[in-house]
Amino acid sequence: MVEETTLTTNDLIFPLFLVDGRNQKIEVSSMPGIFRLSTDLMLKEIEECLKLGIRAFDVFPAVEEHHKDKTATKSYDPGFFYLKTLKEIKKRFPEACIMTDVAMDPYSSDGHDGLVKDGKILNDETLQILGRMALAQAETGIDIIGPSDMMDGRVGFLRNALDKNGFTEVSIMSYTAKYTSGFYNPFREALDSAPKFGDKKTYQMNPANRREALLEAQLDTQEGADFLMVKPALAYLDVIRLLKDNCSLPIAAYNVSGEYSMVKAADQKGWLDGNRVMQEILLSIKRAGADVILTYFAKEFASNANS
Ligand code: PBG
C-alpha cells in the first residue's frame, strides 16, 4: 500500500546481439546467459520474450572484421545482414518495438563511433554517415533510433534527415549523458568493437561532470529527442535523478554490460544472490527516476515475474 516504486516488464528494453549466419548461438564469455544470435534464433528469442511480456528490443549487430572499413559502409548497405534481419523482425512481429543503434563503431575498422582522420574524430563529417545509417535503419520499419555516438548536433541532424524522408514517426532515444566508462568492456567483447587506438574521451562525457549532463539534455530536447538516456546507470543514479527533475521528456537509463557482468560473476562465485541483487538494482534505477531501463536482465526479470 505504501510502496513507492513499482517495476514491471513494461519498463524494460532488452538489448540483443545479432550475428550473420544460421543456427548460431554463441555465449559472450564475459556475459553469462547472453548470446550472439543468428537471425533465425533471434526471431525465436523475440517470440519467447514477447510471450513473457517484454515488448521492446535493441538490436546490435556483431560485424566480421573483413566487412569493416574507415567509413562504416556496411552500416547503410541494404543488402547487409543486419538490415535484412531488422526488416524480417518487424514483418514477423509488428507489435514488437524495435530500437537500433546509430554509431560507427561496430562497422568501423578504427573501432570508433566517428570518422577518424590523423588520430582525430571528425564530428561534422561523421554526421553525414550517421544520417545514411539512420535512414537505412528507418527504411526497415524500426521504431526508435538510438544515437550512441555522442557527436555534437547529431540529434537535430538525424531528426531533420528522418523527417525529410518521410520517417516522421521514428522516435529518437538520445544517448544524452553517455559517460566514458570502464563498464562497456563486455559489450565491446560481444561485438568485437573495441577502439583500435586511443579512447573515447573526446566524445563521451567525463564521469566527473553533472552540470554538463543538463546542458546536453537541453540541447537534445531542443534538437527534437523523444527520450533522454543516461548511461551507464548504476554509478550515475544522481544524473538520472537530475534529468528527471529538470526535463519533461521520458528518461531512459542503460544498465550496461559491465553492470550485468559484475552481478553474474559474483553470483557464480557464490558471493551474492544474483537474482535478488538484480531486482534491487533495477528497482533502484527506477527509483532514481528512469521511466525506461535498457537491461540484459530483461528476460530473467520477466521470467521471474511470470513464474
Ligand atoms: C556503441 C555503444 C556502446 C554501448 C552501446 N552502444 C559501447 C561504447 O560506446 O563503447 C555500450 C553498451 C553496454 O556496455 O552494454 N557506441
Residues whose N, C-alpha, C, O or C-beta is under 5 A from the ligand:
A	BS01	PBG	A103 D105 D113 S148 D149 F183 Y184 F187 V256 S257 G258
